[in-house]
Amino acid sequence: MLKSIVSLLLIFLLAALSVYSISFVLPTLASLYGRSVYFTVPMSWIGGAIGGVLLSMLADRWSRRMSLLISIFLFTIPLIMNIAIRELPLLYLIWFIIGFGVNGENGLSYAYAAELAPPRYRGLVGSLMQGLYFIGGLIGLIWAILFKNVNAYFLSLGLISCLSFALWFLIPESRWRNRSYRGSISRDLIRTVILGSIFAVGSFLFIVPLVSLSFTVLSMLKVDSFLILSIALILGMISFTLAGRVSDSLGRKKTTFVFVAISIVFSIVMLVSLNSILIALTIIALMIGSSFFAYFGVWMSEVFPPETRATWTNVVFFLGRLVGGGFGVSLVLLMPFGLKDDLGAALLISSLLVLISVIGLPETVKINKRN
């Protein structure tokens, strides 16, 4: 079982690396295609919102293992194809497909984590998985420094991502396969989907702009942007891991309240502070505060019936990926207060959305302990 979980985590890391990879070469691509190339990022998240739902539906009705293989194919092969693309519309299409595959893989991974991991370690496994987005971003940042040529950058990353095919052989078929399931949609399920969707929107509106715009904010402050962002990403990963473990013992809801409180406090600090060093430290604290999202995928997978777990979990994530991932950065940039204050205001609003939604979500840790 441990071998399967490790393989699942590594595939998740390679998927995260793939979807973040274009962010670190956008200035170079902009010199070739113009500033419109920046829309490849929201295109990947829009593709991800759709892919997460469709591939999870396929997984619940047919085979999770085969759906996982399809998702791997969709983010690895198109990543390599970047070296042959010379037209902007095709670049949009490629990144739509990559996002489709990456978030399809992500959604299936949450369901697998809920099924493969022992109940008392589900939060830990889920948060380790989610925290790999930070590591994927950090690797992509370092890779872009090492490979100045864009074609070499995408080719090398694409070939590395193809390791996912070998890791796939170590992933078992889900034991929850049930083609004949016809469960009813209860009022409690609908309520959870609505509250979970609000949580997901708040989370993606928090994390995507924070990760995407922090480097720009730090650059404007004339501090060592690379060093501070690297520290923030590493501490974010550590915090995600700890948050998941704490949620396994303290409970999902109580742990979320702690990290949402951190996010609210430091969002306000970002809004009112003018000191460069304090703002830099605030960005690090906000990366830590974002750990309220660490175990969310597993949490939702625990709530829904096993036979439709992948589908409903990805329905919850749909609006978050679409609104926060697809349009989150654009929404922040359209605000009129200046980038630092725009980001601070967006993070505060996002934190409050998470706080409102978590109050009504069901706790699952006590159920796990009885299991």
C-alpha positions in Angstrom: 0.0 0.0 0.0 2.8 2.4 0.8 4.3 1.8 -2.6 1.0 2.8 -4.2 0.7 5.9 -2.1 4.3 7.0 -2.9 3.7 6.4 -6.6 0.5 8.5 -6.4 2.3 11.3 -4.7 5.1 11.3 -7.4 2.6 11.4 -10.2 0.8 14.3 -8.5 4.2 16.2 -8.2 4.9 15.7 -11.9 1.4 16.9 -12.8 1.9 20.0 -10.6 5.2 20.7 -12.2 3.7 20.4 -15.7 0.8 22.8 -15.1 3.0 25.4 -13.4 5.9 25.1 -15.9 4.6 27.8 -18.3 4.4 30.4 -15.6 8.2 30.7 -15.4 8.9 31.2 -19.1 6.0 33.6 -19.9 8.2 36.6 -20.3 10.2 34.7 -23.0 7.1 33.5 -24.7 5.6 37.0 -24.6 8.6 38.2 -26.7 7.5 35.6 -29.4 3.7 35.8 -29.1 2.9 39.1 -27.4 1.3 39.6 -24.0 -1.7 37.6 -25.1 0.3 34.5 -24.3 -0.4 35.2 -20.6 -3.9 33.9 -21.2 -2.5 30.3 -21.5 -2.6 30.2 -17.6 -6.3 30.8 -17.3 -6.9 28.5 -20.3 -5.1 25.7 -18.4 -7.3 26.2 -15.3 -10.5 26.3 -17.4 -9.5 23.0 -19.0 -8.7 21.7 -15.5 -12.2 22.6 -14.3 -13.8 20.7 -17.1 -11.3 17.8 -17.1 -11.6 17.3 -13.3 -15.3 16.6 -13.6 -15.4 14.6 -16.8 -12.5 12.3 -15.9 -13.9 11.7 -12.4 -17.3 10.8 -13.9 -15.5 8.3 -16.2 -13.6 7.0 -13.2 -16.7 6.3 -11.1 -18.6 4.7 -13.9 -15.7 2.7 -15.6 -12.3 2.5 -14.0 -10.3 4.9 -11.9 -7.0 3.3 -12.9 -7.7 3.7 -16.6 -9.0 7.3 -16.1 -5.8 8.0 -14.3 -3.8 6.7 -17.3 -5.8 8.9 -19.7 -5.1 12.0 -17.5 -1.4 11.2 -17.5 -1.3 11.0 -21.3 -3.1 14.3 -21.5 -0.6 16.3 -19.5 2.7 14.6 -20.5 2.5 14.4 -24.3 1.1 17.9 -24.9 3.8 19.3 -22.6 6.4 17.9 -25.1 4.4 19.2 -28.0 5.1 22.8 -26.8 8.4 22.5 -28.7 6.6 22.2 -32.0 3.9 24.9 -31.5 4.4 28.1 -33.5 0.8 29.6 -33.4 -0.9 31.2 -30.4 -4.3 29.5 -30.8 -2.6 26.1 -30.8 -0.7 27.1 -27.7 -4.0 27.9 -26.0 -5.4 24.5 -27.0 -2.3 22.7 -25.8 -2.5 24.3 -22.3 -6.3 23.7 -22.1 -5.5 20.0 -22.7 -2.6 20.0 -20.2 -4.9 21.6 -17.5 -7.6 19.1 -18.5 -5.2 16.2 -17.8 -3.6 17.6 -14.7 -6.8 18.4 -12.8 -8.3 15.1 -13.9 -5.2 13.4 -12.3 -5.6 15.6 -9.2 -9.2 14.8 -8.7 -8.6 11.1 -9.0 -5.7 11.3 -6.6 -7.9 12.8 -3.8 -10.3 9.8 -4.2 -7.4 7.4 -4.2 -5.8 9.0 -1.2 -9.1 8.6 0.8 -9.2 4.9 -0.2 -5.6 3.8 0.0 -4.4 5.7 3.1 -5.3 4.4 6.6 -8.0 6.6 8.2 -5.8 8.1 10.8 -3.3 9.3 8.2 -5.7 10.5 5.4 -5.2 14.1 6.2 -1.4 13.7 6.2 -1.4 12.0 2.8 -3.9 14.5 1.4 -1.9 17.5 2.6 1.4 16.0 1.4 -0.3 15.6 -2.0 -1.7 19.2 -2.1 1.6 20.6 -0.8 3.4 19.1 -3.8 2.0 22.1 -5.8 4.5 24.2 -3.9 7.4 21.8 -4.7 6.3 21.6 -8.3 6.3 25.4 -8.6 9.8 25.6 -6.9 11.2 22.9 -9.3 9.8 24.8 -12.3 11.3 28.0 -11.1 14.8 26.4 -10.7 14.4 24.5 -14.0 13.7 27.8 -15.8 16.9 29.2 -14.5 18.9 26.1 -15.6 17.3 25.9 -19.1 17.3 29.3 -20.8 16.2 27.8 -24.1 12.4 27.4 -24.0 12.4 24.2 -26.2 15.0 22.5 -24.1 12.9 23.6 -21.0 9.7 22.0 -22.2 11.3 18.9 -23.8 13.2 18.0 -20.6 10.2 18.6 -18.4 8.0 16.6 -20.7 10.3 13.7 -20.7 10.6 13.8 -16.9 6.8 13.9 -16.7 6.6 10.7 -18.7 7.9 8.9 -15.7 4.2 9.0 -14.6 3.5 6.1 -17.0 6.0 3.8 -15.2 4.6 4.9 -11.8 1.0 4.2 -13.0 1.7 0.4 -13.1 2.1 0.6 -9.3 -1.4 2.1 -8.8 -4.1 -0.5 -8.1 -7.7 -0.4 -9.3 -10.0 1.1 -6.8 -11.9 -1.4 -4.6 -15.0 0.8 -4.8 -15.8 0.0 -8.4 -19.6 -0.2 -8.7 -21.2 0.4 -12.1 -24.7 -0.3 -10.9 -24.8 2.4 -8.1 -27.9 4.5 -8.3 -27.8 6.4 -5.0 -30.1 9.3 -4.4 -29.0 12.9 -4.1 -29.9 13.9 -0.6 -30.4 17.4 0.8 -27.3 17.0 2.9 -25.3 16.1 -0.1 -26.5 19.2 -2.0 -25.7 21.3 1.0 -22.2 19.9 1.2 -21.6 20.5 -2.5 -22.7 24.1 -2.2 -20.6 24.8 0.9 -17.7 22.9 -0.5 -17.8 24.8 -3.7 -17.7 28.1 -1.8 -14.7 26.8 0.2 -13.0 25.8 -3.1 -13.7 29.2 -4.7 -12.2 30.9 -1.7 -9.2 28.6 -1.6 -8.3 28.9 -5.3 -8.9 32.7 -5.2 -6.5 32.8 -2.3 -3.7 30.4 -3.5 -3.5 31.1 -7.2 -3.2 34.9 -7.0 -0.8 34.5 -4.0 1.6 32.2 -5.8 1.2 33.9 -9.2 1.6 37.5 -8.1 3.9 37.3 -5.0 7.0 37.5 -7.2 5.8 40.6 -8.9 4.9 42.3 -5.5 8.3 41.4 -4.1 10.0 42.7 -7.1 8.3 46.1 -6.7 9.5 46.2 -3.1 13.2 45.8 -4.3 13.9 42.8 -2.0 15.4 39.5 -3.0 12.3 38.1 -4.7 13.8 34.7 -5.6 15.0 34.0 -2.1 11.9 35.1 -0.3 9.5 33.3 -2.7 11.7 30.1 -2.4 11.5 30.3 1.4 7.7 30.9 1.2 7.2 27.9 -1.1 9.3 25.6 1.1 7.6 26.7 4.3 4.2 26.4 2.5 5.0 22.7 1.8 6.1 22.1 5.4 3.0 23.8 6.7 0.7 21.8 4.4 2.1 18.6 5.7 1.8 19.6 9.4 -1.7 20.9 8.8 -2.9 17.5 7.4 -1.4 15.6 10.4 -2.9 18.0 12.9 -6.3 17.7 11.1 -6.1 13.9 11.6 -6.1 14.4 15.4 -7.7 17.8 16.0 -10.3 17.5 13.3 -10.7 19.1 9.8 -12.9 22.0 10.9 -10.9 23.1 14.0 -7.6 23.0 12.0 -9.2 25.0 9.2 -10.3 27.7 11.7 -6.7 28.1 12.9 -5.2 28.6 9.4 -8.1 30.8 8.2 -7.4 33.0 11.3 -3.7 33.3 10.2 -4.8 34.2 6.7 -7.3 36.9 7.8 -4.8 38.5 10.1 -1.9 38.7 7.6 -4.2 39.7 4.7 -5.1 42.8 6.9 -1.4 43.3 7.6 -0.6 43.3 3.9 -3.3 45.9 3.3 -2.2 48.3 6.0 1.6 47.9 5.9 4.1 50.0 3.9 7.3 48.4 5.2 9.0 46.2 2.6 10.4 43.7 5.0 7.1 43.3 6.9 5.3 42.8 3.6 7.8 40.1 2.6 7.4 38.3 5.9 3.6 38.7 5.5 3.7 36.8 2.1 5.6 34.0 3.9 2.9 33.9 6.6 0.2 33.9 4.0 1.7 30.9 2.3 1.6 29.1 5.7 -2.0 30.3 6.3 -3.1 28.8 3.0 -2.7 25.4 4.6 -6.5 25.5 5.3 -6.6 24.0 1.8 -4.1 21.3 2.5 -6.4 18.4 3.3 -9.6 19.7 1.6 -9.5 17.2 -1.3 -9.3 14.2 1.1 -11.9 15.9 3.4 -14.4 16.0 0.6 -13.6 12.5 -0.5 -14.4 11.3 3.0 -17.8 13.0 2.9 -19.2 11.6 -0.3 -20.3 8.0 -1.0 -17.5 5.8 -2.2 -19.2 4.9 -5.5 -19.5 8.5 -6.6 -16.6 9.9 -4.6 -14.4 11.1 -7.5 -17.4 12.7 -9.3 -18.7 14.8 -6.4 -15.3 15.8 -5.1 -14.5 17.2 -8.6 -17.9 18.9 -8.8 -17.0 20.7 -5.6 -13.6 21.7 -7.1 -15.2 22.8 -10.4 -16.1 26.4 -9.5 -12.8 26.8 -7.6 -10.7 25.8 -10.5 -12.9 27.9 -13.0 -13.2 31.1 -10.9 -10.0 31.1 -8.8 -7.7 29.4 -11.3 -9.2 30.6 -14.5 -10.0 34.2 -13.5 -8.4 34.8 -10.1 -5.3 36.6 -11.2 -7.3 38.7 -13.7 -9.8 39.7 -11.0 -7.0 40.9 -8.8 -5.4 42.8 -11.6 -8.7 44.6 -12.4 -8.9 46.0 -8.8 -8.0 49.7 -8.5 -6.0 50.0 -5.3 -2.5 49.1 -6.5 -1.1 45.5 -6.7 -0.1 45.1 -3.1 -3.5 46.3 -1.8 -5.4 44.5 -4.6 -3.8 41.3 -3.5 -4.3 41.9 0.2 -8.0 42.7 -0.4 -8.5 39.6 -2.6 -6.8 37.4 0.0 -9.0 38.8 2.8 -12.2 38.3 0.9 -11.1 34.7 0.0 -10.3 33.9 3.6 -13.8 35.1 4.7 -15.4 32.9 2.0 -13.6 29.9 3.4 -14.6 30.9 7.0 -18.2 31.2 6.1 -18.3 27.8 4.3 -16.4 25.7 6.8 -18.9 26.5 9.6 -21.5 24.3 7.8 -19.3 21.5 6.5 -19.5 18.1 8.2 -16.6 16.9 10.4 -15.2 13.5 9.3 -12.4 12.7 11.8 -14.6 11.1 14.4 -16.1 8.9 11.8 -12.6 7.9 10.7 -11.6 7.1 14.3 -14.5 4.7 14.6 -13.4 3.0 11.4 
